[in-house]
Amino acid sequence: MTVTDKQPAEPPDEELWMAILDHGWDRQALELWWEGYTSGTSASRLSLSEKTVRNRLTALRQAHGAEIVPRVEGLRKAGRR
């Protein structure tokens, strides 16, 4: 068996939210989240309540995983917060 150094390419962090279907304001919320905005600030920009944004981010995390919708700790590790 030969080992190759070819590995699957991963999209850059700033484009991970593009992996989900564009449904309503989901991508906008994820883009803001990845840019380091809080759910409260994102909610203001999207004219939604903070609880609505937090609940949707949680649902997207459950559906798509923490790589696409990281928790705050994950964003800090990635240098996004």
DRENLUMRO-81867 format. One record per residue: residue number from 0; x negated, y, z of N, C-alpha, C in turn; residue in three letters. Coordinates in pm, whole numbers. Layout:
N
[NUM; [X; Y; Z]; [X; Y; Z]; [X; Y; Z]; "ALA"],
...
END
This chain:
81
[0; [-85; -117; 0]; [0; 0; 0]; [-90; 124; 0]; "MET"],
[1; [-58; 218; -85]; [-136; 341; -95]; [-60; 455; -29]; "THR"],
[2; [-132; 534; 45]; [-71; 650; 109]; [-100; 771; 23]; "VAL"],
[3; [4; 842; -9]; [-15; 965; -87]; [6; 1084; 4]; "THR"],
[4; [-52; 1195; -35]; [-34; 1314; 46]; [83; 1398; -2]; "ASP"],
[5; [164; 1343; -89]; [284; 1414; -135]; [394; 1398; -32]; "LYS"],
[6; [449; 1509; 9]; [559; 1506; 103]; [672; 1590; 45]; "GLN"],
[7; [795; 1561; 84]; [906; 1640; 32]; [889; 1787; 68]; "PRO"],
[8; [918; 1871; -27]; [907; 2014; -3]; [1023; 2061; 82]; "ALA"],
[9; [991; 2145; 179]; [1095; 2202; 263]; [1112; 2348; 224]; "GLU"],
[10; [1236; 2395; 223]; [1257; 2535; 189]; [1201; 2624; 299]; "PRO"],
[11; [1160; 2744; 266]; [1111; 2835; 370]; [1221; 2864; 472]; "PRO"],
[12; [1181; 2891; 596]; [1277; 2915; 703]; [1384; 3016; 667]; "ASP"],
[13; [1344; 3124; 599]; [1441; 3229; 572]; [1548; 3190; 471]; "GLU"],
[14; [1538; 3074; 413]; [1639; 3030; 317]; [1715; 2906; 362]; "GLU"],
[15; [1694; 2861; 483]; [1761; 2740; 530]; [1913; 2753; 531]; "LEU"],
[16; [1963; 2872; 558]; [2109; 2889; 562]; [2173; 2868; 425]; "TRP"],
[17; [2094; 2872; 319]; [2148; 2851; 185]; [2186; 2704; 161]; "MET"],
[18; [2148; 2615; 253]; [2179; 2473; 239]; [2326; 2443; 269]; "ALA"],
[19; [2397; 2537; 329]; [2538; 2511; 358]; [2626; 2575; 252]; "ILE"],
[20; [2746; 2525; 239]; [2841; 2584; 145]; [2877; 2724; 192]; "LEU"],
[21; [2894; 2813; 98]; [2930; 2950; 132]; [3080; 2956; 159]; "ASP"],
[22; [3114; 2953; 284]; [3253; 2953; 326]; [3276; 3077; 411]; "HIS"],
[23; [3349; 3171; 357]; [3377; 3293; 433]; [3249; 3368; 467]; "GLY"],
[24; [3226; 3392; 593]; [3112; 3469; 640]; [3002; 3381; 700]; "TRP"],
[25; [3009; 3250; 679]; [2911; 3158; 739]; [2767; 3193; 704]; "ASP"],
[26; [2738; 3209; 577]; [2600; 3238; 536]; [2553; 3372; 589]; "ARG"],
[27; [2642; 3471; 590]; [2604; 3602; 643]; [2567; 3590; 791]; "GLN"],
[28; [2648; 3517; 867]; [2621; 3499; 1009]; [2489; 3425; 1030]; "ALA"],
[29; [2464; 3321; 950]; [2340; 3247; 963]; [2219; 3330; 924]; "LEU"],
[30; [2232; 3409; 822]; [2121; 3495; 781]; [2087; 3593; 893]; "GLU"],
[31; [2188; 3655; 951]; [2166; 3747; 1062]; [2103; 3674; 1181]; "LEU"],
[32; [2150; 3553; 1209]; [2098; 3473; 1319]; [1949; 3445; 1297]; "TRP"],
[33; [1915; 3403; 1175]; [1775; 3374; 1143]; [1690; 3500; 1146]; "TRP"],
[34; [1748; 3616; 1117]; [1673; 3741; 1120]; [1651; 3792; 1262]; "GLU"],
[35; [1711; 3722; 1359]; [1688; 3758; 1499]; [1797; 3838; 1565]; "GLY"],
[36; [1908; 3860; 1495]; [2019; 3932; 1556]; [2092; 3842; 1653]; "TYR"],
[37; [2144; 3899; 1759]; [2223; 3822; 1855]; [2361; 3795; 1796]; "THR"],
[38; [2435; 3707; 1860]; [2571; 3681; 1811]; [2657; 3805; 1830]; "SER"],
[39; [2630; 3885; 1933]; [2706; 4009; 1953]; [2681; 4111; 1844]; "GLY"],
[40; [2554; 4129; 1808]; [2519; 4222; 1702]; [2573; 4174; 1568]; "THR"],
[41; [2560; 4044; 1544]; [2613; 3986; 1420]; [2764; 4007; 1413]; "SER"],
[42; [2832; 3986; 1525]; [2977; 4004; 1530]; [3015; 4147; 1493]; "ALA"],
[43; [2941; 4244; 1545]; [2969; 4385; 1512]; [2951; 4410; 1363]; "SER"],
[44; [2845; 4357; 1307]; [2819; 4377; 1164]; [2923; 4309; 1076]; "ARG"],
[45; [2979; 4197; 1125]; [3075; 4121; 1046]; [3220; 4156; 1083]; "LEU"],
[46; [3239; 4249; 1175]; [3372; 4291; 1222]; [3450; 4173; 1280]; "SER"],
[47; [3381; 4095; 1363]; [3441; 3979; 1430]; [3410; 3988; 1579]; "LEU"],
[48; [3472; 3901; 1658]; [3439; 3898; 1799]; [3313; 3813; 1820]; "SER"],
[49; [3241; 3843; 1927]; [3120; 3767; 1958]; [3152; 3620; 1980]; "GLU"],
[50; [3263; 3593; 2047]; [3302; 3454; 2074]; [3328; 3379; 1943]; "LYS"],
[51; [3389; 3444; 1847]; [3416; 3382; 1716]; [3285; 3345; 1648]; "THR"],
[52; [3188; 3435; 1650]; [3059; 3409; 1587]; [2987; 3295; 1660]; "VAL"],
[53; [2984; 3299; 1795]; [2919; 3193; 1871]; [2983; 3057; 1843]; "ARG"],
[54; [3116; 3053; 1842]; [3185; 2927; 1817]; [3155; 2873; 1677]; "ASN"],
[55; [3149; 2962; 1578]; [3121; 2918; 1441]; [2977; 2870; 1427]; "ARG"],
[56; [2882; 2940; 1490]; [2743; 2895; 1486]; [2728; 2758; 1551]; "LEU"],
[57; [2800; 2735; 1660]; [2798; 2604; 1726]; [2855; 2497; 1634]; "THR"],
[58; [2967; 2526; 1569]; [3027; 2429; 1477]; [2934; 2400; 1359]; "ALA"],
[59; [2869; 2503; 1307]; [2774; 2483; 1196]; [2653; 2402; 1241]; "LEU"],
[60; [2606; 2425; 1363]; [2494; 2348; 1418]; [2532; 2201; 1429]; "ARG"],
[61; [2653; 2174; 1474]; [2698; 2035; 1487]; [2711; 1969; 1350]; "GLN"],
[62; [2754; 2044; 1251]; [2774; 1990; 1116]; [2644; 1976; 1037]; "ALA"],
[63; [2550; 2070; 1055]; [2431; 2075; 969]; [2300; 2055; 1042]; "HIS"],
[64; [2303; 2051; 1174]; [2182; 2026; 1250]; [2111; 2153; 1296]; "GLY"],
[65; [2022; 2132; 1392]; [1950; 2243; 1454]; [1839; 2300; 1366]; "ALA"],
[66; [1803; 2231; 1258]; [1704; 2288; 1167]; [1763; 2406; 1090]; "GLU"],
[67; [1890; 2395; 1055]; [1956; 2501; 979]; [2016; 2605; 1072]; "ILE"],
[68; [2071; 2561; 1184]; [2130; 2652; 1281]; [2063; 2627; 1416]; "VAL"],
[69; [1944; 2681; 1434]; [1871; 2655; 1559]; [1933; 2728; 1677]; "PRO"],
[70; [1905; 2676; 1794]; [1943; 2745; 1916]; [1845; 2862; 1934]; "ARG"],
[71; [1873; 2948; 2027]; [1786; 3064; 2051]; [1643; 3018; 2078]; "VAL"],
[72; [1628; 2910; 2156]; [1494; 2860; 2187]; [1418; 2822; 2061]; "GLU"],
[73; [1487; 2762; 1965]; [1426; 2724; 1839]; [1382; 2845; 1759]; "GLY"],
[74; [1462; 2950; 1763]; [1425; 3073; 1693]; [1303; 3139; 1758]; "LEU"],
[75; [1297; 3130; 1891]; [1181; 3188; 1960]; [1054; 3113; 1922]; "ARG"],
[76; [1062; 2981; 1915]; [946; 2901; 1876]; [901; 2934; 1734]; "LYS"],
[77; [998; 2965; 1648]; [967; 2999; 1509]; [926; 3145; 1495]; "ALA"],
[78; [922; 3219; 1607]; [882; 3359; 1603]; [988; 3452; 1550]; "GLY"],
[79; [1114; 3410; 1558]; [1224; 3491; 1505]; [1291; 3576; 1612]; "ARG"],
[80; [1255; 3557; 1738]; [1314; 3637; 1847]; [1207; 3681; 1940]; "ARG"],
END
